[in-house]
Amino acid sequence: MTPTGQERATIVRRAVRVAVAAGAGFYPLLYGAGLPVMALYALFAPIAVGLLSPVPGSGRQRVSVMLRALPPALVLATLGTLLAVQTWAAVGGMLAVGFVLAFAAVGGPRPAGVAPGLQLFYILACFPPYAPGTLGQRLAGLTLGVLALAACELLLPDPPAASYRERLARALGEAARGAAPGGVPPEKLREAGARLRPASVPPAERPVGAGRTDRALEQGGRAVRRLLDQLATLAETPPTGTDLASAALLDRVSELCTTCARFLRTGTGPPVAGALEEAIRGFQAERVRLASGPPGERPPVEVLRRQSQVLALAESARMAEITTDIAVHGRPTEPAVPRRLFWYAELSTPRLWARRVTGNVTFRSVLYQNALRTALGLAAARAVAGSLDLSHGFWVLLAVLTLGRTTAGATWRAVRLAVAGNAAGALVAGALLIGLGPHTDAYAALLAPVMLVAFALGPLLGIAYAQGLFTLVVATAFAQIEPVTWRLSEARMIDVVTGSVIGLLCGLLAWPAGARREVHRAMAELLRVCAELVLVTAQALLTPAVGSRDGPPTPPGGSRPAAPQTLPGVHRLRLAEAAYAQYRTEAPGEDTRTDWHAMLIAANHMLLGAHWLPRFGLRPESGASAPAAAWALTTAQELVAETDRIASELTGGAPAPVRRWTAPDGPPPTPLSVDLEVWMTSLAHQLTRIESSLTPPTVPDAPPVTPSRRRTAPPG
């Protein structure tokens, strides 16, 4: 993919910052103070943290991350220096350090970004010679290098991006205009919602932390995206008659969105707590009153369906209100209900982080898989380099760390390019070393421009150029520290090939397909867990009428169902989203037919309906008839069966097709039956879209396929 003009400018600024910071520590320490060890660490630190660790964010944000990472970096350099005494000790330390730092990705893009740099500080220090006497120089050089880079970040920063709070406030403003009379074109509402998608937000601004504020912002973003989409759908189906109740509730939604947007920006003037919920309950009471009137005065079914849509978007706005309150204050000022949906609101930050970590300690988590693969690869590389006593074995681990990918195929592509680039770089570097010989002044003059060119052109031109140019940087730097010959290029070539082979073997043995299999499995489990909520929700709404002459059939067991438990579904949703996010980066041009995003939308649809439908008190006592209730229960069972069938197809099964649902008929609909109908009909349409994306297109003149034998190709 060709970088844009803005991306090129960012890469060039980063190259200048790293080159200046590396040179600012290296030259004075080597030529002025005569401290080659300290000079080497001062040179390496900016490269590790600024170039090999893609810390996202503006200049100030990156400086904050670097300064907070400095104490752990000093600890890791100390640990590596002490464990270099024995190969087995260094390997054990590498296994533990590699896993912990790679697993730090559960904390978001900033910990994930700085983790490779921290790993490199341990890697550089854990190789022979075992020299604990140089520990002070190592730590001093590392500190000077990081501080020099931090200063360059402040002097030549990247332009800041809009914060997620500001993006959320803008989206709320658009929702306020969309809910007001006159409205906003549907396409503009959907565009405003798309700007809140994680892929559209810079990594540094994504609310992915485990604390209450980040969780509230992330949940609020999903609520506002859903609200904007609901408003767009409502705008595409204008009312067919007078509906004063819906107009009044939409006005309240518009006012609330305007207030929440201002509250996010200023932190003052919060919305009146509970006002929208009171309006929703009044709206529901008015719906029941109108539906219970004389037959000639009851609203037509089109009005009832529109009211159901307005009710759903009002609930989305209510969720945005609560999440805004938590995001601004750090905790809810009023009880956040339903508590199951805002389970994090009353928990402490340590407990929330503990949930995040323990929730990912499973082989079903792609973050856990990646951490384990990385740790095993680095430990194996350290064992090989130590056992074979490879010269400059540090490069073996550097190759494993920088060339490893989450799939074996992607690793092989990266390795091929890297080896070709290193071969070309080694030839040029060997010729340079032979031609210049021991003239260190020539290498000193070359180092700064070579670093600038390598750090700028490498990311722009690709892996092969980056590896080849980095070989030149290594040659010109080491030639100033100690006498070297053309065999330095040979040693680097051997080390890179060794590290590449180890990385490939790890990629082949540990989850070679990356997230491909996991996204199939995670989506299937997510759909199965969430589908159970459909039947439970319908039973919870309809059970109060069990035993009445006109009530629906008694559910199995004859007892009243418990309230829907959605936390298992929320946990599965997190794992599925992580697997999908990684899969999207691994195979951007593959499997374009399968609609993974529609599966996440359907799961969210089930989770949210299980919360807001039981919330506002409509029960069969308000007029639901036995045929409508029976239709709802039967349709819920069919939706569960259809979802299970789709989940089986995802994991390679071939279940028999289930009976399709039909439209309800019988007596006039009631608000409750319409709410259930709108919810389940929308879900049915989503499942149909998902199934069509899983079914291969029909081949002309091919023999027909029996439905019971139809299946997709097994994943992987």
Salt bridges, closest charged atoms under 4 A:
GLU153 OE1 - ARG17 NE 3.21
GLU153 OE1 - ARG62 NH2 3.08
ASP158 OD1 - ARG13 NE 2.66
ASP158 OD1 - ARG17 NH1 3.52
ASP158 OD2 - ARG62 NH2 2.88
GLU166 OE2 - ARG170 NE 3.16
GLU166 OE1 - ARG265 NE 3.26
GLU174 OE1 - ARG177 NH2 2.59
GLU218 OE2 - ARG222 NE 2.80
GLU218 OE1 - ARG574 NH2 3.78
ASP229 OD1 - ARG190 NE 3.13
GLU236 OE2 - ARG190 NH1 2.74
GLU277 OE2 - ARG281 NH2 3.30
GLU277 OE1 - ARG318 NH1 3.90
GLU277 OE2 - ARG615 NH2 2.53
GLU286 OE2 - ARG289 NH2 2.58
GLU315 OE1 - ARG318 NE 2.82
ASP325 OD1 - HIS329 ND1 2.70
GLU490 OE1 - ARG487 NH2 2.93
GLU518 OE2 - ARG364 NE 3.21
GLU518 OE1 - ARG521 NH1 2.96
GLU525 OE1 - ARG572 NH1 2.71
GLU638 OE2 - ARG659 NH2 2.27
GLU642 OE2 - ARG645 NH2 3.25
GLU642 OE2 - ARG660 NH1 3.19
ASP644 OD1 - ARG528 NE 2.96
GLU649 OE2 - ARG645 NH1 2.72
ASP675 OD1 - ARG287 NH2 3.05
GLU677 OE2 - ARG305 NH2 2.69
GLU691 OE2 - ARG645 NH2 2.24
GLU691 OE1 - ARG660 NH2 2.69
GLU691 OE2 - ARG710 NH2 2.77
